[in-house]
């Protein structure tokens, strides 16, 4: 017979996400956004979800720059 499902679902067998790794990912994503043309001052004010949403579609970054900077790229 196979093992019960409850033994496979315990945190011992399943890794938890680490806060340090999350900060590293967010920092990397912020650098990618700046490299794609978003001004650093504007990108630093954005929250992590907004950065991820913009990076989903890299071709639309220039439109996001106009949106977040009020139409002027500095």
For each residue, the residues with C-beta under 8 A, 3 or more apart:
1:
2:
3: 7 8
4: 7 8
5: 8 9
6: 9 10
7: 3 4 10 13
8: 3 4 5 13
9: 5 6 13 14
10: 6 7 13 14
11: 14 16
12:
13: 7 8 9 10
14: 9 10 11
15:
16: 11
17: 21 22
18: 21 22
19: 22 23
20: 23 24
21: 17 18 24 25
22: 17 18 19 25 26
23: 19 20 26 27
24: 20 21 27 28
25: 21 22 28 29
26: 22 23 29 30 48 51
27: 23 24 30 31
28: 24 25 31 32
29: 25 26 32 33 48 51 52 55
30: 26 27 33 34 43 44 51
31: 27 28 34 35
32: 28 29 35 36 55
33: 29 30 36 38 43 46 51 54 55 61
34: 30 31 38 39 40 43
35: 31 32
36: 32 33 55 58 61
37: 61 62 65 73
38: 33 34 42 43 54 61 64 65 68
39: 34 42 43 65 69 73 74
40: 34 43 44
41: 44 45
42: 38 39 45 46 65 68 69
43: 30 33 34 38 39 40 46 51
44: 30 40 41
45: 41 42
46: 33 42 43 50 51 68
47: 50 51
48: 26 29 51 52
49: 52 53
50: 46 47 53 54
51: 26 29 30 33 43 46 47 48 54 55
52: 29 48 49 55 56
53: 49 50 56
54: 33 38 50 51 57 60 61 64
55: 29 32 33 36 51 52 58
56: 52 53
57: 54 60 61
58: 36 55 61
59:
60: 54 57 63 64
61: 33 36 37 38 54 57 58 64 65
62: 37 65 66
63: 60 66 67
64: 38 54 60 61 67 68
65: 37 38 39 42 61 62 68 69 73
66: 62 63 69 70 71 73
67: 63 64
68: 38 42 46 64 65
69: 39 42 65 66 72 73 74
70: 66
71: 66
72: 69
73: 37 39 65 66 69
74: 39 69
